[in-house]
């Protein structure tokens, strides 16, 4: 991926010096409450609600009621500095985040007539406390809807390369784009609705819903990759790196690697094949409307 010399995001918080010490479980961490508000107003908000209702297959009025839960309180942590200019990996992450901001800024303006509410990305080491609770780096990168932030310990990328055999800068970029996909789900009301629904169903049903949420985030990462490709920023082998990463972190692949067998009922991210296919769907279609994982019988 051609990233050097490009603009970085101003939404990166470097909390590595203030972290709280030291399996792979990337995705979204949900607060104990009902999630966060969609945060879009007026006619544009109603347009978003219709889109979300289409994705979820529910009555739009029901969805509007469902997203009106309270936001988990943001943990006060004070101001955090931006990463230093000589920190190459941190700068890379900053550039990738800036690229997602451009992509989704364009989508929200063209599709919804609204400004895109950009997430913040927090760099930490070992462990950290977010609005979604205490998290250790061993759990992998995650998105917290309570404070609308992506969290990542950059040492995860070493693990991605060594433990999961998924090297390459675009594999690393895919991880960020996936977590930003959860932010898209949050501000359009999908995550709050999922958080509400998972409290009313069995564990196996909640796992199935989680798979659909995670595969949609993979598809949204593919939409970003489509836009990045259109800008001429991809290099030979980039897509293969992302697809390999998606394969290596599928539920079936991880369970085979760690315990020697798979338990499909416990899947909450999707199989390797599913994760590859939904990323490719977003990449090929380039539109978030293609990422309807909620109204399909074939995940």
C-alpha positions as CSV (number, residue, x, y, z in Angstrom):
1,X,0.0,0.0,0.0
2,X,1.3,3.4,-0.9
3,X,1.1,5.3,2.3
4,X,4.4,7.1,2.9
5,X,4.3,10.8,2.5
6,X,0.5,11.0,2.8
7,X,-1.6,12.8,5.3
8,X,-2.1,11.2,8.7
9,X,-5.2,11.6,10.9
10,X,-5.5,14.1,13.7
11,X,-7.8,11.6,15.5
12,X,-5.0,9.3,16.9
13,X,-4.4,9.3,20.7
14,X,-1.1,7.9,21.8
15,X,-1.7,6.4,25.3
16,X,1.1,3.9,25.2
17,X,2.9,5.6,28.0
18,X,-0.2,5.7,30.1
19,X,-1.5,2.1,29.6
20,X,-2.3,-0.2,32.5
21,X,0.1,-3.0,32.1
22,X,0.0,-6.3,30.2
23,X,-6.3,-15.2,22.1
24,X,-7.2,-13.0,19.4
25,X,-10.6,-11.4,19.6
26,X,-10.8,-8.4,17.4
27,X,-14.2,-6.8,16.8
28,X,-16.6,-4.8,18.9
29,X,-16.7,-4.6,22.6
30,X,-20.2,-3.6,23.8
31,X,-21.0,-1.7,27.0
32,X,-23.4,-3.1,29.5
33,X,-26.0,-0.5,28.5
34,X,-28.1,-0.2,25.4
35,X,-25.4,1.1,23.2
36,X,-25.0,4.6,21.8
37,X,-27.2,7.0,19.9
38,X,-26.9,7.1,16.1
39,X,-25.8,10.7,16.3
40,X,-27.3,11.9,13.0
41,X,-30.1,14.5,12.9
42,X,-32.9,15.7,10.7
43,X,-34.0,14.3,7.4
44,X,-30.5,12.7,6.8
45,X,-31.0,10.8,10.0
46,X,-34.3,9.4,8.8
47,X,-32.6,8.3,5.5
48,X,-30.0,6.4,7.6
49,X,-32.8,4.8,9.6
50,X,-34.4,3.5,6.4
51,X,-31.1,2.1,5.2
52,X,-30.5,0.4,8.6
53,X,-34.1,-0.9,8.7
54,X,-33.5,-2.4,5.2
55,X,-30.3,-4.1,6.4
56,X,-31.9,-5.5,9.6
57,X,-35.3,-6.3,8.0
58,X,-37.2,-4.5,10.7
59,X,-39.9,-1.8,10.9
60,X,-38.1,1.6,10.8
61,X,-40.2,2.9,13.7
62,X,-39.1,0.0,15.8
63,X,-35.5,0.7,15.0
64,X,-35.8,4.4,15.9
65,X,-37.1,3.3,19.3
66,X,-34.4,0.7,19.7
67,X,-31.5,3.1,19.2
68,X,-32.6,5.5,21.9
69,X,-30.7,3.8,24.6
70,X,-28.2,5.6,26.8
71,X,-24.5,5.9,25.9
72,X,-22.0,4.3,28.2
73,X,-20.0,7.1,29.9
74,X,-16.7,7.9,28.4
75,X,-13.8,7.2,30.8
76,X,-12.0,10.5,31.6
77,X,-8.4,10.1,30.5
78,X,-7.2,13.6,29.8
79,X,-5.6,14.8,26.7
80,X,-3.3,12.3,24.9
81,X,-0.5,13.3,22.5
82,X,-0.3,12.3,18.9
83,X,2.3,9.6,18.0
84,X,5.9,10.9,17.3
85,X,6.8,11.5,13.7
86,X,9.6,8.9,13.8
87,X,7.3,6.1,14.9
88,X,6.7,4.4,11.5
89,X,4.1,1.9,12.5
90,X,2.1,4.6,14.4
91,X,2.3,6.9,11.4
92,X,1.1,4.0,9.1
93,X,-1.9,3.5,11.3
94,X,-2.6,7.2,11.2
95,X,-2.5,7.4,7.4
96,X,-4.8,4.4,7.1
97,X,-7.3,6.0,9.5
98,X,-7.1,9.2,7.5
99,X,-7.8,7.2,4.4
100,X,-10.9,5.7,6.0
101,X,-12.0,9.2,7.0
102,X,-11.9,10.3,3.4
103,X,-13.8,7.3,2.1
104,X,-16.6,7.4,4.6
105,X,-16.7,11.2,4.5
106,X,-17.5,10.9,0.8
107,X,-20.0,8.1,1.3
108,X,-21.9,10.0,4.0
109,X,-22.1,13.2,2.0
110,X,-23.2,11.5,-1.2
111,X,-25.5,8.9,0.2
112,X,-27.0,10.6,3.3
113,X,-26.2,14.3,2.8
114,X,-24.6,14.2,6.2
115,X,-21.1,14.9,7.6
116,X,-19.3,11.7,8.8
117,X,-18.5,11.6,12.5
118,X,-14.9,10.4,12.6
119,X,-13.9,7.9,15.2
120,X,-10.7,8.3,17.3
121,X,-8.0,5.6,17.4
122,X,-6.2,4.9,20.6
123,X,-2.8,3.3,20.7
124,X,-2.0,1.5,24.0
125,X,0.3,-1.1,25.4
126,X,-0.6,-4.1,27.5
127,X,-4.1,-3.1,28.7
128,X,-6.4,-0.1,28.9
129,X,-9.7,1.0,30.3
130,X,-12.3,2.2,27.8
131,X,-16.0,3.1,28.1
132,X,-16.6,-0.6,27.4
133,X,-14.5,-1.7,30.3
134,X,-11.0,-3.0,31.0
135,X,-9.3,-4.7,28.0
136,X,-6.0,-6.4,27.6
137,X,-4.0,-6.4,24.3
138,X,-4.2,-10.2,24.2
139,X,-7.9,-9.7,23.2
140,X,-6.8,-8.0,20.0
141,X,-7.9,-4.7,18.5
142,X,-11.5,-3.6,19.2
143,X,-14.0,-0.9,18.8
144,X,-15.9,0.6,21.7
145,X,-19.3,2.1,20.8
146,X,-19.5,3.7,24.2
147,X,-16.8,6.2,23.4
148,X,-16.7,5.7,19.6
149,X,-13.0,4.8,19.6
150,X,-10.9,2.1,18.0
151,X,-8.2,0.6,20.3
152,X,-5.1,-1.2,19.2
153,X,-1.8,-2.4,20.7
154,X,0.6,-2.2,17.8
155,X,2.3,-5.4,19.0
156,X,-0.7,-7.2,17.7
157,X,0.7,-6.7,14.2
158,X,3.7,-8.9,15.2
159,X,1.3,-11.5,16.4
160,X,-0.6,-11.2,13.1
161,X,2.5,-11.9,11.2
162,X,4.1,-14.6,13.4
163,X,1.2,-16.5,15.0
164,X,-1.4,-16.1,12.3
165,X,1.0,-16.1,9.3
166,X,-0.6,-12.9,7.9
167,X,2.2,-10.5,7.0
168,X,1.9,-7.3,4.9
169,X,0.9,-3.7,5.4
170,X,-2.4,-4.2,3.7
171,X,-3.3,-7.0,6.1
172,X,-2.6,-4.5,8.9
173,X,-4.7,-1.9,7.1
174,X,-7.6,-4.4,6.8
175,X,-7.6,-4.7,10.6
176,X,-8.1,-1.0,11.1
177,X,-10.7,-0.8,8.3
178,X,-12.7,-3.6,9.9
179,X,-12.8,-1.8,13.3
180,X,-13.8,1.4,11.5
181,X,-16.6,-0.7,9.9
182,X,-17.9,-1.2,13.4
183,X,-17.9,2.5,13.9
184,X,-20.1,2.9,10.7
185,X,-22.5,0.3,12.2
186,X,-22.6,2.2,15.5
187,X,-23.4,5.7,14.1
188,X,-26.0,4.3,11.7
189,X,-27.8,2.4,14.6
190,X,-26.9,-1.2,13.8
191,X,-24.7,-1.8,16.8
192,X,-27.2,-0.4,19.3
193,X,-29.9,-2.6,17.8
194,X,-27.6,-5.6,18.0
195,X,-26.8,-4.8,21.6
196,X,-30.5,-4.6,22.4
197,X,-31.4,-7.8,20.6
198,X,-28.6,-9.9,22.0
199,X,-29.9,-9.4,25.5
200,X,-33.2,-11.1,24.5
201,X,-32.0,-14.2,22.7
202,X,-30.1,-17.4,23.6
203,X,-26.3,-17.5,23.5
204,X,-26.3,-19.4,20.2
205,X,-28.6,-16.9,18.6
206,X,-26.5,-14.0,19.9
207,X,-23.5,-15.7,18.4
208,X,-25.3,-15.9,15.0
209,X,-26.2,-12.2,15.2
210,X,-22.6,-11.4,16.1
211,X,-21.3,-13.3,13.0
212,X,-23.6,-11.2,10.8
213,X,-22.3,-8.0,12.5
214,X,-18.7,-9.0,12.0
215,X,-19.1,-10.1,8.4
216,X,-20.7,-6.8,7.6
217,X,-17.7,-5.0,9.1
218,X,-15.5,-7.1,6.8
219,X,-17.7,-6.0,3.9
220,X,-17.4,-2.4,4.9
221,X,-13.7,-2.8,5.0
222,X,-13.9,-4.1,1.5
223,X,-15.8,-0.9,0.5
224,X,-13.0,1.1,1.9
225,X,-10.5,-1.1,0.0
226,X,-12.5,-0.5,-3.2
227,X,-12.1,3.3,-2.8
228,X,-8.4,3.0,-2.0
229,X,-7.9,0.9,-5.2
230,X,-9.8,3.5,-7.2
231,X,-7.3,6.1,-5.9
232,X,-4.4,4.0,-7.2
233,X,-2.9,3.5,-3.8
234,X,-2.8,-0.3,-3.8
235,X,0.3,-2.3,-4.8
236,X,0.6,-5.8,-6.2
237,X,-0.3,-8.4,-3.6
238,X,-2.2,-6.0,-1.3
239,X,-5.6,-7.7,-1.8
240,X,-4.1,-11.1,-1.3
241,X,-2.6,-9.9,2.0
242,X,-6.0,-8.8,3.2
243,X,-7.7,-12.0,2.0
244,X,-5.1,-14.1,3.7
245,X,-5.5,-12.2,7.0
246,X,-9.3,-12.7,6.7
247,X,-8.7,-16.4,6.3
248,X,-6.3,-16.8,9.1
249,X,-8.6,-15.1,11.6
250,X,-11.7,-17.0,10.7
251,X,-13.4,-18.7,13.7
252,X,-12.8,-22.2,12.2
253,X,-9.1,-21.5,11.5
254,X,-8.5,-20.1,15.0
255,X,-10.3,-23.0,16.7
256,X,-8.4,-25.6,14.6
257,X,-5.1,-23.9,15.4
258,X,-5.8,-23.5,19.2
259,X,-7.8,-26.6,20.1
260,X,-7.6,-28.9,17.1
261,X,-11.4,-29.0,16.3
262,X,-14.2,-26.5,15.6
263,X,-17.4,-25.8,17.4
264,X,-19.7,-24.0,14.8
265,X,-22.2,-22.9,17.4
266,X,-19.5,-20.9,19.2
267,X,-18.5,-18.9,16.1
268,X,-19.0,-15.2,16.6
269,X,-16.9,-13.7,13.7
270,X,-17.5,-16.1,10.8
271,X,-15.5,-18.7,9.0
272,X,-12.4,-18.0,6.9
273,X,-14.4,-18.5,3.7
274,X,-17.2,-16.2,4.9
275,X,-14.8,-13.5,6.0
276,X,-13.0,-13.6,2.6
277,X,-16.2,-13.6,0.6
278,X,-17.8,-10.6,2.4
279,X,-14.6,-8.6,2.2
280,X,-14.5,-9.4,-1.6
281,X,-18.2,-8.4,-1.8
282,X,-17.4,-4.9,-0.5
283,X,-14.3,-4.7,-2.6
284,X,-16.1,-5.6,-5.9
285,X,-19.3,-3.6,-5.3
286,X,-17.8,-0.6,-3.6
287,X,-21.1,0.4,-1.9
288,X,-22.3,-0.1,1.6
289,X,-25.7,-1.3,0.3
290,X,-24.0,-4.5,-0.9
291,X,-23.1,-5.3,2.7
292,X,-26.5,-6.7,3.7
293,X,-25.5,-9.6,6.0
294,X,-28.8,-9.5,7.8
295,X,-31.2,-10.4,5.0
296,X,-29.4,-13.3,3.4
297,X,-29.5,-17.1,4.0
298,X,-26.0,-17.5,2.7
299,X,-23.4,-16.0,4.9
